[in-house]
Amino acid sequence: MALYQGFNTIPDDWRIVKIRDLFNLYKGTTPSTKVPDYWNGDIPFVTPTDITTLSRSDQVFLERTSKYLTEKGMESKRLKLVPKNSLLVTTRATIGECAINKIEVTINQGIVALIPKEPNKVDVLFYYYLIQIMKPYLKSLAGGSTYKEISLKRLGEVSIPLPPLDEQRKIARILYTVDEAIAKTETIISRVEELRRALLDYLMTHGIGHREYKETEIGKIPKEWKVVKLHEVATIKHGKRPHIILERGGFPIFGAGGLAGYTDSYLVDDEFIIVVARVGAGSVGKVYLAKGKVWISDNALYIQCRKDLIYPPYLYYSLIKINLRKMAYRAAGGHAVITRNLLESLKIPLPSLDEQIKIAEILEMIDKLLKAETIHKEILIKLKNSLMNLLLVGKVRVKDSPID
């Protein structure tokens, strides 16, 4: 078996060993799901979904599972309990995702547990990160026609580096610190998104500083507000297919999926243009706020506001609150399309122009915070990937660094 390319030039004081030299490998299976007595007990049962869910949010440690076995279920397949602090690696269909279990677990047939033979020689967290950079290599070793799978034997034969234990720990500590920062940023993003949803719902139905409300065809709104149809305050038009799309053209192209490229010509020139995705299973009903000279493709509609009546960013947030996607699917029943007639007949709440601006400014501040945190997360992920490709193969050494 060829050596993973990244390990061709490891430091002289690192060794190359096989996975089976450092770990005992154990593969699980699944008790019959047709026997109720086997399930809903108190023994954690790990499936690949549990691991991929953690991976998507950059979480390392598995502390709970979605399924649990009874003693009967465990005995029916003679399953073993995988000890704490083992490395759980997905080996079927989804290959190379991993987690470290902080509780004793059982595992199914899509997972192999790497159980350290000598815990005082192996830092499991180091090998967690090592497996991550080896995912493409592990996938290349997988076989099978229905779905790809890497066998227990083949996985055990994979060659990996063995740095000194102290260096393993330092590398793992650095990478985990970045993972913690990513997780904290994700928590902030999640809370800001919740705040955005709550504010959007409140401001579009209660406004700012109102005490009296009235019932209308679109629900309860402040007494001073009006209800208007969209065509009364804005013009809706169809986009057109762009003539030329260039990587470095002068003007942005907005399509069903948002920014879709650049062109040398432009269709609309306005301070604000609201773009609505007209078609697309994953895009229909999405709303974007563009500025300046842009081309709107034939997959989208665009809205130009009467600025003496409605503030474009306010209308943008109003349309997000309405959820055009759900409306399009309800109207279509199958293949959803946003039509100009649907938008023109749409009823929206209309505060005074001054209050519209204040509402939009509050929501814009939340969006700026959300964007800043999202960019921060992207930077951290890039940093982590760079560090992994330097530290895990010994291109940058930390053996003499004062890292606790």
N, C-alpha and C positions, 0 to 999 in steps of 0.2 A: 504494500500500500504506500503510495507516494506521500511524502511529508507535506503538510500544509505549508504553502509557499512563505507565509509570514515568519515561519520558524527556521528558515534557512541560515540566518545570521544572528543567532542568539548569543548573549555574552558567554565568555569562556567558563564562568563559574555557574552557569545554568546547565542542567542536564535535560536530555530528551528521553522521556519514558512513555510507556503506553498507558492509556486510561486504566486498563485492568491491573496495572502495577500499583496504582494509588487507591483504586476504588473497587469494592465489590459491586457488581452490577446485578440488579434485580428488576425483573419485568412483571407487571401485574396482569390482571384480567378482570372481567366483569361478571358478577353473579347474575343469575337469571332475573330479568326485570319483571317476569310474569309471576314471581312468587312474592307476595306482599310481605311475608314474614322476614324476607331478607333485607328490607329497606326501612328507612326512617328510624334507625337506631341512633346510637351515639358515637359510632366509629367513623371518623372522617374518611371519605372516599374521593380521591382526586381524579379529575378528568382533564384532558388537555385544555378544555374551555376555562377551567379555573386558572390555569397557568397563563394562557394567552390574555385573559382579562387583566391579570396583574401586569403583564408585559406592556400592554397598551398604555397603561398609566405609569410606566417606569417604576413599578413597585417590585421589590426584590423578594420579600418574605411572605410565605403563605401561612396564614394563621386560622383560616376557616375555609370550608368547602361548600359547594352547592348541594352535595349529596352525602348521605350518611348510611352506613350499613349497621345491621344487627350482628350479634355474635353468630347467629345461624347463617347469615349471608356470607360472613367472612369464612366460616368453616366449610361452606358449600364448595368453595374453590381453593381451600387451603391457602388463603391469602396470608401474607406476613405483614406485620406492622413495620413500616419504614421508620427507623429512628430519627429523632430530631436532628436538624442541621445536616441533612443529606441534600444532595443536589438532584432535583427532579427535572428530567429532560424529555421533551416531547419528541417521539421518534416515528410517528405515523401520520401521514398527510401533512400536518404542520410539523416541521422538523427544526429542532434547535432552540425552541423557546424553553426557558427554564425558570425555576424558582427554588428557593431554599425553604424547606418546611420547618416551622418553629414548633410544630406539634407532631406527635406520632400519627401517621396516616397509612391508609391502604391506597393502592393506585390501580388504574385500569391498564389495558393492553397497549394504549397509545403512549405510555410513559415508561421510561427506565429510571430507576433510582440509582444514583452513584453514591454509595455509602463509603466514607473514608475508612481505609484499612487501619491507618495510624493517624488519628486526629492531630497528634502533636507534630506531624510533618506536613500537614495539608491545611491551607486556609480555604474553606469551601467558597467563601465570597470571591476570592481571587479566581477560582475556576468557574464560578458563575459568569463573571465578565469575560473570561477566556472563551467560553462556549459561545457567547454572543458574537464575537468577531469571527468565529469559525462556522457560523450558520451556513454561508454559501458552500463551504467545503463539505460540511456534513450532508447537505442536500445533494451534492454531487455523488456521494457514496450510496445514496438510497436507491433501492430497486423496487420493482413491482409494476404491474400493468394497470390494475384498477386504481390503486393509490400508491404513492411512494412511501417506502418504509426503510429505515436503517436497522439491520438486525442487531441483536444483543452482542453476538460475536464480533461483528464488524465494528461496532461502536467501541468495544473493549480493545480492539487492535489499533485504534486511532492514536497517533503519537502526539504528545503534548509536552510543553516545557515544564521543568521543575526548578524554579528559582529557590534560593534559600528562604526558609520560612519567614524570617523577618522582613525580607523584601516583598514576599507575597502579601503580607499583612499591610505593609505601607501602601502598596499599589491599590489594594482593595479599599483601604481607608480613603484614599484620594478620590477614587471613582464613586464610592458610596456617598461621600460628601456632596459631590455634584448631583447624584441621584436624589439626595435629600432636598437640595435646592430646587430641583425640577418638581419634586412632589409638592413642596411648599408653594411654588408658583402655580401649579395646577389647582391647588386648593383655593388660592386667591382668585384665579380665573373663574372657578366654579361659583364662588361666592359673589363675585362681581356680576356674573351672568344671572344669578338668582335675583340680585338687586335690580339689574336692568329690567328683567321681566316684571318684577313687582312695581317698579316705578312706571314702566310703560303702561301697565294695566291701570294704575291709579291715576296718573296724569291725564290719560286719554278718556277717563270717565268722571274724574273729580276736578281736574284743573288745579289752579293755584288760588287758595284763599276764599273759596266759595262756601256759602252756608246753606243756600237754598237750591233744590234740585227739582227736576221735572222728568216725568216718564215720557219717552219718545219711542218711535218705531225701531230705534237702534239701542234702546235701553235708557237707564237713568243718566242724565247729564246735568251740568249746572244750568240754572234757570236762564242765565244770560246768553247761553250758547244757542246756535242754530243747528239745524240738520239740513245739509245740502247734498245734491247729487254731484258727483265728481265733474261732470261736464259743465256745471255752472261756474266752476272756479278754475278749470284747467282744460287744456286741449290735449287729446290723446292721438298719437299718430303711429303708423307702422314703420319699423326700421326697414332698411334695404340691404341687399347682399353687397358687401364691399367689393370694389373693383380689383384692388390689389392689396394683398397682405404682406407686409415686410417686417422683418424682425426689428428693424430700427427706423420704422416709419415715423412720421411726425405726430400722428394723432391716435389716441387710444380707440380700440374697437370694443364695444360692449355687446355681448351676445347673451344667450340663455344662462351661461355659467359665469357671468360677470365679465371681467377684463379678459378678452380673447385674442388680442394681438394688436398690431399697429398698422396704420394705412397712411398713404401720402395725401389722401383727400379726407374731407370731413363733411358730415351731414348736418350736424347741429352745433350751434355756437351760442351758449347761454351760461349765465352764472351758475345755475343749477339745472340738471336734467335728471328726472327720475326715470329709471329704466326698470321695466317689468319683464321677466322671462316669460315668453309666450308659450313655449313648448318644452319638452324634455322631462323624462320620468323623474330625474333627480333635481331638476331645476325649475320646473313650471311654478309660477307664482312668486319666485324669489324677487326681491326688490333691491335695487342698487341706487346710490346717489352719485351721479357723475357731475363733473364741473368742466366748464370751458368748451373747447372744440373737441367733439367726439363723433365717432361713427357708430350708429346703432344698427346692428345686423337684423336680418329678416326673421331671426328667431326671437326677437324682442319687440315690445312696444315702448314708446317713450312718452313722457308726460311733461308738458311745459305749463307752468302755473301762471295764473293772472296774479301778479305780485301785489296788486292793490287789494286782493281778497285773501290770498293764502300764501303763507311762507313755505317754500319748497321743502326745507328739512322737516317742518311740522307734518306736511303731507306724507313724506317718506316714512316717518315713525307711525303715522296713522295707518298706512297700508301694511306695515309690519304687524301692528296690533290686530288688524282684521284677519290676517293669515289667508292670503289669496290662494295658497296652495290647496288648503282644505276646501275652499269655496269652489275652486276649479274642478276638483275630483267629485264633489257633490253634484255639480252641474252636469258633468260629463257622464258620470257613472262608470266610465272605463278609461278611454284615452283622453286625458285632461288637456285642455287648451284654454289659455286666457285670451278672450276676445276683446276687441275694442268696445263692443256693446256692453259687455259685462262690466268693464271699468267705468264707462260713461254713466251707467245707471247705479253705480256704487254709492251708497249713502254714508256720509262721514260727518262727525261733529265739527262745528266751526266756531271756535272762540274768537275773541277780538284778535286783530293782527299782533298787537303788543303781547298778549298772553301766548299766542302761538310761538312767538320768538322765544319767550321765557321757557316754555315747555321744551322746545327743541334744544335750547342751550343746556338745560339740565341733562337731557339724554345724550347730547353730544359729549359732555364731560365724562359720562360713564363709558361711552364708546372709546374715547381717547385712553382712558385708564385700561380698558379691556385690551386695546391694541398694544399698549405699552407692555403689559404683562405677557401677552402672546409673543411679542418680539423677544422679550427677555427669556421666555421658555425656549424659543427656537435657538437663541444664542447658547444657552446652557446645553442643549442637545448636541449642537455642533462641537462645543468644547469637550463634552464627554466622549464623543466619537473620536475626536483628535487625540485625546489623552489615551483612550483605549488602544489606538493603533501605534502609539509611541511607547507606552508603559508595559503593555502586556507581552511585547516581543523584545523588550530590553533596549529599544533605541534610545530611550532616556532612562537613566538609572536613578533610583531613589534610595539605594542601600545605605548611603551615608547621610541621608536627610533626617533631621530631627523631628520625625513625625511620630506622635504617640499612637 
